[in-house]
């Protein structure tokens, strides 16, 4: 639902992919949004949901 060009533009503007090693911005955004929309209270709940 969110265009990739919008995510890439925000990443370039805020240099958010500058120090990433294994988790690029797009994957991080999707995982955080999943946690918010499924009302996860911690990383354990988030990983169980995946």
Protein Blocks (a to p, Z undefined) as FASTA:
>chain_A
ZZfklmmmmmmmnommlmgcklcfklmmmmmmmmmmnopabfklmmmmZZ
